[in-house]
Amino acid sequence: MAEEENEQETTEAQQPEENQQATAGEQTEQNQAEEQQPEQDQQTQVAESRFAEVTDTSQDAEEQSEVHRRNLEMLYEIPVTVSVRLGETEMSIRDLLDLRQNSVIELEKVADEDVDLLINGVHVGKGDVVVVNDKFGLRITEITSKEERLKNI
């Protein structure tokens, strides 16, 4: 019986030591896990993405023409400024300040030469000045090509 008690005491004495070792081992594992945690937090998170289905965008010439026509129709109502330039000249500020009522500014264009047609300040053609119902008008005599007009926009 005494031997059993001694074994029990020895076993009980060993158990706290083993528990302490187990606890120390668990703490080491926890410390390692905590050290790895910040590294995991800094890792980039990847999420699943979904994209729209790709559809066939090829169109026959007739469909493309219709789409082009509709796109142009959207632009038809945009207002633009149409100007006619009779001519130009350069003058000094002194001459400009000397202008009075009835002063005449001589332009570089000859009287029978066509005037310039401008759309939003872009030269697009030339024409003759005409009078229509007591108002000035312009008879277009020359228009630049579509390519030139688009290049100047």
C-alpha positions as CSV (number, residue, x, y, z in Angstrom):
1,M,0.0,0.0,0.0
2,A,2.8,2.3,0.8
3,E,4.2,1.5,-2.6
4,E,0.9,2.4,-4.3
5,E,0.9,5.7,-2.4
6,N,4.4,6.5,-3.5
7,E,3.6,5.7,-7.1
8,Q,0.5,7.9,-6.9
9,E,2.5,10.8,-5.4
10,T,5.1,10.3,-8.1
11,T,2.5,10.3,-10.8
12,E,0.8,13.4,-9.3
13,A,4.1,15.1,-9.1
14,Q,4.9,14.3,-12.7
15,Q,1.5,15.4,-13.9
16,P,1.9,19.1,-13.0
17,E,5.4,19.0,-14.7
18,E,3.9,17.4,-17.8
19,N,1.0,20.0,-17.7
20,Q,3.6,22.7,-17.4
21,Q,5.5,21.3,-20.4
22,A,2.3,21.0,-22.4
23,T,1.3,24.5,-21.5
24,A,4.8,25.8,-22.4
25,G,4.5,23.9,-25.8
26,E,1.1,25.4,-26.4
27,Q,2.3,28.9,-25.6
28,T,5.2,28.4,-28.1
29,E,2.7,27.3,-30.8
30,Q,0.4,30.3,-30.0
31,N,3.4,32.7,-30.2
32,Q,4.4,31.3,-33.6
33,A,0.8,31.5,-34.7
34,E,0.6,35.2,-33.5
35,E,3.8,36.0,-35.3
36,Q,2.5,34.6,-38.5
37,Q,-0.9,36.4,-38.1
38,P,0.5,39.9,-39.1
39,E,2.1,38.3,-42.2
40,Q,-1.3,36.8,-43.2
41,D,-3.1,40.1,-42.5
42,Q,-0.7,41.8,-44.9
43,Q,-1.3,39.4,-47.7
44,T,-3.4,40.6,-50.6
45,Q,-7.0,39.4,-50.5
46,V,-8.2,37.9,-53.8
47,A,-11.8,37.9,-54.7
48,E,-13.7,36.2,-57.5
49,S,-14.6,38.5,-60.4
50,R,-17.3,38.1,-62.9
51,F,-17.3,39.7,-66.3
52,A,-20.1,40.3,-68.8
53,E,-20.4,37.8,-71.6
54,V,-18.6,38.6,-74.8
55,T,-20.9,38.9,-77.7
56,D,-20.3,38.9,-81.4
57,T,-20.0,42.5,-82.4
58,S,-19.4,41.9,-86.1
59,Q,-22.1,43.5,-88.2
60,D,-22.7,43.5,-91.8
61,A,-22.2,46.7,-93.8
62,E,-26.0,47.5,-93.8
63,E,-26.2,47.4,-90.0
64,Q,-23.0,49.4,-89.6
65,S,-24.4,52.0,-92.0
66,E,-27.6,52.2,-89.9
67,V,-25.6,52.7,-86.7
68,H,-23.5,55.3,-88.3
69,R,-26.6,57.2,-89.5
70,R,-28.2,57.1,-86.1
71,N,-25.0,58.4,-84.5
72,L,-24.8,61.3,-86.9
73,E,-28.5,62.1,-86.3
74,M,-27.7,62.7,-82.6
75,L,-25.3,65.5,-83.7
76,Y,-27.8,67.2,-86.1
77,E,-29.3,69.4,-83.4
78,I,-26.1,70.8,-81.9
79,P,-25.9,74.5,-82.6
80,V,-22.8,76.0,-84.2
81,T,-21.6,79.5,-85.0
82,V,-21.4,80.4,-88.7
83,S,-19.3,83.5,-89.5
84,V,-18.3,85.2,-92.7
85,R,-14.9,86.9,-92.7
86,L,-14.6,89.8,-95.1
87,G,-10.9,90.2,-94.7
88,E,-8.1,91.0,-92.3
89,T,-5.5,93.6,-91.7
90,E,-2.8,94.4,-89.1
91,M,-2.5,97.7,-87.4
92,S,-0.6,99.2,-84.5
93,I,-2.3,100.0,-81.2
94,R,-1.7,103.7,-81.9
95,D,-3.7,103.4,-85.2
96,L,-6.4,101.4,-83.4
97,L,-6.7,104.1,-80.7
98,D,-6.9,106.8,-83.4
99,L,-10.0,105.3,-85.0
100,R,-13.1,107.6,-84.9
101,Q,-16.6,107.5,-86.4
102,N,-16.4,107.3,-90.2
103,S,-12.8,106.0,-90.1
104,V,-12.2,103.4,-92.9
105,I,-10.1,100.3,-92.3
106,E,-8.5,98.9,-95.4
107,L,-8.6,95.1,-95.7
108,E,-6.2,92.9,-97.5
109,K,-8.9,91.3,-99.7
110,V,-9.8,92.7,-103.1
111,A,-13.4,93.8,-103.5
112,D,-14.5,91.0,-105.9
113,E,-12.6,88.2,-104.0
114,D,-14.6,85.5,-102.2
115,V,-15.0,85.9,-98.4
116,D,-14.2,83.1,-96.0
117,L,-16.9,80.9,-94.4
118,L,-16.1,79.8,-90.8
119,I,-17.9,77.3,-88.6
120,N,-17.0,77.7,-85.0
121,G,-13.9,79.6,-86.1
122,V,-12.7,76.9,-88.5
123,H,-12.4,77.8,-92.2
124,V,-14.6,75.5,-94.2
125,G,-15.2,77.3,-97.4
126,K,-15.6,80.5,-99.4
127,G,-18.4,82.4,-101.0
128,D,-19.8,85.6,-102.6
129,V,-21.6,88.1,-100.5
130,V,-25.3,88.6,-101.6
131,V,-28.2,90.6,-100.4
132,V,-31.4,88.6,-99.6
133,N,-34.5,90.6,-98.4
134,D,-32.4,93.5,-97.3
135,K,-30.0,91.2,-95.4
136,F,-26.6,90.0,-96.2
137,G,-26.1,86.4,-97.2
138,L,-23.5,84.1,-98.6
139,R,-23.5,82.1,-101.8
140,I,-21.1,79.3,-101.2
141,T,-18.6,78.9,-104.1
142,E,-16.1,76.6,-102.6
143,I,-16.2,74.1,-99.7
144,T,-13.3,72.2,-98.2
145,S,-13.4,68.4,-98.4
146,K,-14.8,66.4,-95.5
147,E,-11.3,65.2,-94.6
148,E,-10.0,68.8,-94.4
149,R,-13.0,69.9,-92.3
150,L,-12.6,67.0,-89.9
151,K,-8.8,67.6,-89.6
152,N,-9.4,71.3,-88.7
153,I,-12.0,70.5,-86.0
